[in-house]
Every structure is written in structure tokens, then in C-alpha cells.
Amino acid sequence: MNQEEKVLRENIRRLIRHVKQKKLNEENDLRVVIQQMMDLELSEGQTPDVDPAPNKSTGINVLEELLKKIIPIIETDYKSLTTNSDQRQSYRAHVLNAVDNSLTPARINNQAGEAAEDFADSIEEIEINVGGDEPDDKFIDIRTDAEKASEEPEEEDPLDGFGTGVEGDETGRNMAYQSYKKIETSILDSYELLSDPEDQELFYDYLIANLKLYFEKFEEELANQVEEPTNQAYDMAKRSQGGDPDEEDIELEL
């Protein structure tokens, strides 16, 4: 190693040490500034703000926690429907319809309960005793088991019941049914936490709106997954690189 190389190596080492020391000093200065800000907040009786501020509405806060649970499930199942858009459109329609069907009875019950309380305050309770003969427990049914079974109503396929009132691709409907079984309890449990009518209404309205917005977001994300453009020349050249020893010349048709 000659003298010039030694000098060059030494200069490089000094430069590296200088850069490292400067970076370390900057990091130390940043730590000091952050610590000073934290000390100032604590000295003023404040605590560092580490959590996002909650919404003013309890209904929206509850809904936010619900969406964190159910949206990943919906996204996974929705994006698995890639054969055609009809499947996804059917999935979306059936999920939205199922949410409405699940929450409508709860909303009606809450409204009816409030009306019943008001009505009970305005009138006296009246007990009505409806008399009548008891069913004759001495009746002997002589039908065979086959006859009894033939007269019993057939059980409805849960998939048919799930899709009542909604038209669309059956694959999308079936996938929506499977998805909704995973999230229905969470939706109802979250809604039942709320007793304030305003919170309940906000929860319902924003749940439907957010589901629609997320479905649109998922569809846009799927649309962006476009296959890389290609052409005949590229495809034929790629095939020729597969190692076919008999193929020497390639005629390109452009």
C-alpha cells in the first residue's frame, strides 16, 4: 500500500467518524427537545395525548369499534368473488339487506316500547281473562308417522330466506350468507348497547352508509389490479425461451 492510499483511507475514516458523530448529536438534541416538551406538559398538569379524541356521539364511537371487527371479514369475502362483477353486486345487496332486516325489528321494538310506556301512563291497567274449554287431551291421533310427516310444513332453506326480496347472483348470495353469519351477532350486540334514540339512529344510518362506501372502495381496489399489457410478439418470444430445441425461427405477425 503506497502513501497516497494510506492518506485516502485515513481521510475516509475521519469522514465516517464525523458523519456518525453529527448524526448522534442530532439524535441527542431531538431527545432533549422531546423530553423538555413532555416535562412542560406534565408540569402544567396535563397528560400526553396518545389516543385520538372520541366522537361526540356515543353511537358513532360504538359503530367505529364495530367496523374494526366486521370490515376485514367483509373485505376478504368480497374480494374473493373475482369471476364477475355480478357476484360482487349480489354480495353487496344481500349484506346490506341483511343488516337492515336484522336491525329493523330492534328499532321497531325500541319505538314500540317507548309508545307502550307512554300509553301505560295514561290509562289504567286492565286485566282480561279469556275463558274457554281446555283442549281435549283424550284425543287419540291414529295417523301413521308417514302421514304426520307429510302434513308437516317443509323447513325453508336458510339461503332462500336470506335472499328474500333481493335478486342477484346465487354465488354472491351464498358468500354473503356465510359472511353475515360471522358478523350478525357483533352488529346486534353493538346496537343493543345503545338506549338513546339519537345514538341508535346515528348508528343505523352511518352503518349503512359506511358499508356502501367500503364496498365502493373495495371495488375500486379490485379494478386497479389490472393485468400487465402484452402483445403477440412478446407472447411468442416468451414461449420460444421455453427451451424448444426444434424451434429455430419465429415468424412474427404484427
C-alpha positions as MATLAB code, in Angstrom:
seq = 'MNQEEKVLRENIRRLIRHVKQKKLNEENDLRVVIQQMMDLELSEGQTPDVDPAPNKSTGINVLEELLKKIIPIIETDYKSLTTNSDQRQSYRAHVLNAVDNSLTPARINNQAGEAAEDFADSIEEIEINVGGDEPDDKFIDIRTDAEKASEEPEEEDPLDGFGTGVEGDETGRNMAYQSYKKIETSILDSYELLSDPEDQELFYDYLIANLKLYFEKFEEELANQVEEPTNQAYDMAKRSQGGDPDEEDIELEL';
ca = [
       0.000    0.000    0.000;
       1.558    3.344   -1.055;
       1.401    6.611    0.863;
      -1.454    8.071   -1.201;
      -3.680    5.086   -0.465;
      -2.949    5.372    3.264;
      -3.857    9.048    3.278;
      -7.054    8.370    1.357;
      -8.119    5.594    3.733;
      -7.451    7.776    6.752;
      -9.469   10.653    5.303;
     -12.393    8.303    4.622;
     -12.271    7.015    8.214;
     -12.292   10.573    9.566;
     -15.240   11.477    7.356;
     -17.218    8.433    8.514;
     -16.497    9.220   12.167;
     -17.549   12.830   11.615;
     -20.867   11.844    9.993;
     -21.628    9.315   12.733;
     -20.879   11.808   15.475;
     -23.000   14.502   13.827;
     -25.959   12.099   13.500;
     -25.570   11.041   17.146;
     -25.515   14.669   18.278;
     -28.674   15.428   16.290;
     -30.459   12.439   17.836;
     -29.419   13.523   21.313;
     -30.632   17.073   20.665;
     -34.003   15.719   19.462;
     -34.365   13.577   22.585;
     -33.667   16.610   24.772;
     -36.326   18.693   22.988;
     -38.952   15.920   23.268;
     -38.186   15.410   26.959;
     -38.500   19.131   27.603;
     -41.921   19.228   25.917;
     -43.120   16.249   27.973;
     -41.827   17.811   31.188;
     -43.659   21.029   30.330;
     -46.967   19.226   29.756;
     -46.663   17.260   32.996;
     -45.699   20.357   34.952;
     -48.914   22.022   33.759;
     -50.991   19.092   34.995;
     -51.572   17.679   31.517;
     -51.031   14.179   30.219;
     -49.626   13.402   26.780;
     -52.326   12.937   24.167;
     -51.691    9.380   22.974;
     -55.256    8.439   21.956;
     -57.432   10.027   19.272;
     -60.271   12.146   20.558;
     -63.542   10.222   20.676;
     -66.514   11.321   18.632;
     -69.168   13.461   20.298;
     -71.757   10.746   19.645;
     -71.679    7.501   21.609;
     -73.451    5.816   18.705;
     -70.616    6.720   16.333;
     -67.985    5.584   18.843;
     -69.686    2.194   19.172;
     -70.016    1.947   15.396;
     -66.320    2.671   14.902;
     -65.362   -0.266   17.115;
     -67.854   -2.483   15.275;
     -66.431   -1.567   11.860;
     -62.962   -2.564   13.026;
     -64.328   -6.071   13.639;
     -66.543   -6.641   10.610;
     -64.920   -4.761    7.718;
     -61.883   -7.099    7.445;
     -64.260  -10.081    7.210;
     -66.384   -8.418    4.554;
     -63.348   -7.263    2.568;
     -61.814  -10.743    2.438;
     -65.019  -12.419    1.276;
     -65.988   -9.654   -1.151;
     -62.602   -9.629   -2.865;
     -62.683  -13.402   -3.272;
     -65.564  -13.002   -5.761;
     -63.483  -12.411   -8.868;
     -65.312  -14.343  -11.597;
     -67.544  -11.389  -12.485;
     -68.972   -8.193  -11.028;
     -72.463   -9.708  -10.765;
     -71.269  -11.879   -7.894;
     -69.932   -8.885   -6.000;
     -73.031   -6.804   -6.704;
     -75.199   -9.611   -5.354;
     -72.976   -9.961   -2.283;
     -73.251   -6.246   -1.567;
     -77.044   -6.178   -1.986;
     -77.585   -9.215    0.236;
     -75.324   -7.949    3.034;
     -76.993   -4.528    3.104;
     -80.432   -6.131    3.050;
     -79.453   -8.499    5.873;
     -78.218   -5.619    8.045;
     -81.485   -3.786    7.511;
     -83.513   -6.917    8.282;
     -81.567   -7.544   11.476;
     -81.778   -4.036   12.868;
     -85.323   -3.158   11.798;
     -87.030   -5.398   14.430;
     -84.774   -3.987   17.140;
     -85.559   -0.428   16.064;
     -89.297   -1.150   15.931;
     -89.210   -2.816   19.344;
     -87.487    0.193   20.861;
     -90.013    2.559   19.335;
     -92.907    0.339   20.390;
     -91.517    0.110   23.887;
     -91.442    3.881   24.227;
     -95.009    4.161   22.898;
     -96.196    1.448   25.261;
     -94.728    3.244   28.256;
     -96.467    6.471   27.292;
     -99.749    4.643   26.779;
     -99.461    2.845   30.099;
     -99.044    6.143   31.902;
    -102.312    7.474   30.504;
    -104.673    4.564   31.227;
    -105.296    2.059   33.987;
    -104.067   -1.459   33.540;
    -106.918   -3.773   32.589;
    -106.603   -7.482   33.067;
    -108.719   -9.529   30.718;
    -109.252  -13.158   31.435;
    -110.321  -15.086   28.354;
    -112.177  -18.216   29.381;
    -112.714  -21.331   27.334;
    -112.572  -25.020   27.349;
    -109.198  -26.652   27.641;
    -108.062  -28.745   24.664;
    -109.241  -32.290   24.892;
    -106.170  -34.215   25.974;
    -108.010  -37.505   25.441;
    -107.872  -37.264   21.667;
    -106.062  -40.235   20.080;
    -104.201  -39.494   16.879;
    -104.341  -42.621   14.676;
    -102.261  -41.237   11.803;
     -99.106  -43.076   10.854;
     -95.704  -41.416   11.195;
     -95.529  -41.048    7.424;
     -98.898  -39.280    7.341;
     -97.861  -36.962   10.159;
     -94.597  -36.142    8.393;
     -96.368  -35.455    5.103;
     -98.643  -32.914    6.761;
     -95.815  -31.048    8.480;
     -94.630  -27.955    6.621;
     -91.239  -28.294    4.948;
     -88.407  -26.355    6.539;
     -87.311  -23.380    4.496;
     -83.785  -23.393    3.141;
     -81.957  -20.680    5.154;
     -80.314  -19.478    1.952;
     -83.725  -18.873    0.380;
     -84.882  -16.981    3.443;
     -81.678  -14.933    3.456;
     -82.228  -13.874   -0.140;
     -85.918  -12.992    0.158;
     -86.656   -9.732   -1.615;
     -83.203   -9.472   -3.174;
     -82.298  -10.550   -6.686;
     -78.795  -11.393   -7.775;
     -76.161  -13.990   -8.477;
     -76.523  -17.049   -6.232;
     -72.794  -17.357   -5.595;
     -72.755  -13.799   -4.303;
     -75.806  -14.554   -2.171;
     -74.227  -17.706   -0.723;
     -70.983  -15.913    0.129;
     -72.935  -13.053    1.714;
     -74.825  -15.586    3.830;
     -71.602  -17.101    5.116;
     -70.143  -13.662    5.826;
     -73.210  -12.417    7.636;
     -73.283  -15.399    9.969;
     -69.851  -14.243   11.172;
     -70.826  -10.629   11.837;
     -74.544  -10.579   12.688;
     -74.066  -11.113   16.428;
     -71.497   -8.312   16.634;
     -73.861   -5.914   14.854;
     -76.807   -6.696   17.118;
     -74.711   -6.630   20.290;
     -73.305   -3.222   19.379;
     -76.745   -1.807   18.594;
     -78.219   -3.155   21.837;
     -75.603   -1.241   23.819;
     -77.371    1.968   22.843;
     -80.571    3.125   24.503;
     -80.600    6.761   23.404;
     -82.825    7.105   20.289;
     -80.439    9.601   18.692;
     -77.478    7.252   19.164;
     -79.468    4.368   17.723;
     -80.485    6.352   14.647;
     -76.945    7.608   14.037;
     -75.577    4.089   14.449;
     -78.018    2.671   11.896;
     -77.646    5.453    9.320;
     -73.854    5.570    9.483;
     -73.525    1.781    9.447;
     -75.432    1.519    6.172;
     -73.573    4.497    4.693;
     -70.149    3.160    5.686;
     -70.856   -0.306    4.339;
     -71.765    1.208    0.971;
     -68.636    3.355    0.972;
     -66.400    0.413    1.852;
     -67.954   -1.691   -0.908;
     -67.163    1.093   -3.388;
     -63.604    1.274   -2.034;
     -63.117   -2.495   -2.408;
     -64.455   -2.386   -5.970;
     -62.027    0.399   -6.889;
     -59.150   -1.568   -5.423;
     -60.116   -4.624   -7.456;
     -60.413   -2.510  -10.605;
     -56.877   -1.208  -10.092;
     -55.451   -4.722  -10.149;
     -55.185   -4.643  -13.959;
     -53.087   -7.243  -15.716;
     -49.883   -6.036  -17.339;
     -50.431   -5.246  -21.040;
     -48.900   -7.678  -23.518;
     -48.879   -8.383  -27.260;
     -48.398  -11.245  -29.685;
     -44.713  -10.565  -30.230;
     -43.960  -10.744  -26.532;
     -46.042  -13.883  -26.012;
     -44.347  -15.730  -28.886;
     -40.883  -14.650  -27.807;
     -41.608  -15.783  -24.276;
     -42.727  -19.181  -25.496;
     -39.572  -19.524  -27.592;
     -37.465  -19.067  -24.463;
     -39.045  -22.156  -23.006;
     -36.213  -24.204  -24.494;
     -37.862  -25.821  -27.516;
     -34.816  -27.175  -29.448;
     -36.801  -27.751  -32.646;
     -37.981  -24.176  -32.899;
     -35.272  -22.126  -34.586;
     -37.123  -19.394  -36.478;
     -40.076  -17.343  -35.255;
     -42.328  -15.538  -37.687;
     -43.956  -12.530  -36.030;
     -47.358  -11.376  -37.216;
     -47.744   -7.749  -36.170;
];
